[in-house]
Structures are given as C-alpha cells and as structure tokens.
Amino acid sequence: VSGCAVRAEIMVNQFSAVKLGWALPRSQVAGGAITWTIGRVPTTAYKDLVLVGPALDGRTMTVTIENACPESSIEIPFGKEEFTGMSLTFIGHYDKTTPLEAPFSIAFAGGS
C-alpha cells in the first residue's frame, strides 16, 4: 500500500475496546482487553472503513475509505457544554495493484 488520497475524521461517543482498537493497527481485542505490538504495520492491517449516514438531501449516503489506517493518536476531549467523544483520523491509501483507482467510493440510496 502506498500513496494517500482521502482522509476522514470520525467521532464516537460510545467507548469500547473494539473502537479503541481502531486506532491501533495490529491490535487484538479479547474479553474487553486490548493487546498491541509496536512495529511496522503490515498491509494486512489496513482495513476498509465504511461510514453510513444521512446526506443533506435525506438519502442514505455510504462512504467507503479503502485501505484505511489511522493517521494520528486518539483524542478524547471532555466538556460539560459541548458534544464530545473520541476523535480518530483515518487515511485511505492506494492499493499497489490498482494505483490509478482512488481508494474511496461514495454511494447514495436510490442512485449515486
């Protein structure tokens, strides 16, 4: 996997070991515990990130970021007045076998 074409920042407000593991490529989650080994991230650790939600026109929008890997550390701000949660930033990477295909897709329910 090489190159970079798309970035997504997501916020989650319900914490779990699995969600914390998103930020740690090669992590293993078992029984609510996370184990992780420092080192080079193998291509097999890059996963597709699928985000589904309402578009501005009300249709369901599905955005898929292929070969996604976290770009930065986990950010968890705390506050009483504003909506807060765990923020993660992912980058989609080109696949070396298809370097001319962008590593993302966008689809709308009822047509693209």
N, C-alpha and C positions, 0 to 999 in steps of 0.2 A: 504494500500500500504506500503510495507516495502522492504528494501534492495536496492541496487544500482548496475547496471550492465553496463550502457552505458552513455556516455557524448557527447554532441555536442555543438560546439561554432559556432554561426552564426553571420554574419554581414549584416546589412540592411542599404542601403544608401538613402532610401526614408522614411521619418518620417511621422507617422500618430498616432492619438490617439489609434487606434486599436493595432498597433505594439508596442507602449509604454506599452499598457495594457498586452502584453505577459509577461512582467517581474513582473506583479503584480497579483498573483493568487487571485481570488475572486473579481477582479476589474469589474466595469461596465462602458461601454462606451456609451454615448448618446449625440448626437449633437456635437461631437468633444471634449467633456469633459470627463475626467476620474474621477470616484469616487472609493474609496478603503477603506476597513475597516481593521485595524490591528487585528491580532489574529491567531488562529490555522487555518491551511489550510486544508479544508475537502478533502476527497478522490475525491469528485465530481469535484474539481477544477483542478485535474490532467488531462491533455489532451494529445492526440496523436499528435506528431509533425511529419509532412511529408515533407521531403526535396527531390526535384526533380532537376536533372541537368545532364549534360553530363559526362559519365565515361571516363577514359583515352583511351578506345578503340572506343569512339564515340557513343556507345549505350546510351540510356537514362537510368539513374540509379535512383531508388526511394528508399530512406532510410526512414523507419518509426520508430520513437522512441516512444514507448508506455508509458503511464502514466508519461509524461514529466512534470517537474516542474522546474522553473528557480533556478539555484544554487546560483547566485550572483546578485549584482546590475547591472544596466545598465552602460555601459562605452561608452562615446561619445568623442573620441579624435578629435581634429581639426588640420588641416595642409594644407599647400599650395602645397607641393611637392608630397605627397603620397595619395593613395586611402584611404579614411576614411569613417566611418559610425558608426552606433550604434551596439555595440557588446553585445551579450547575450549568456550565457552558460546554457544549459538545461541538466538535468539528467533524464534518464529513470529509473523507479522503477518497481520492480517485482509486479505482482498482487498477493494478498494473496490467491486467489482461484487457481492459477496456478504457484506455487513457483518454479517449475522446468523448466518453459519456459522463455527464455531470453526476455527482454522487447524491442526487436528491430527486424526488418527484413530488408533485402536488396534484391531488385529485379532489374533485367535488362530487358529492352525491347528486345524481341527476345530470351528470356531464362535467367535463373538465374545461 
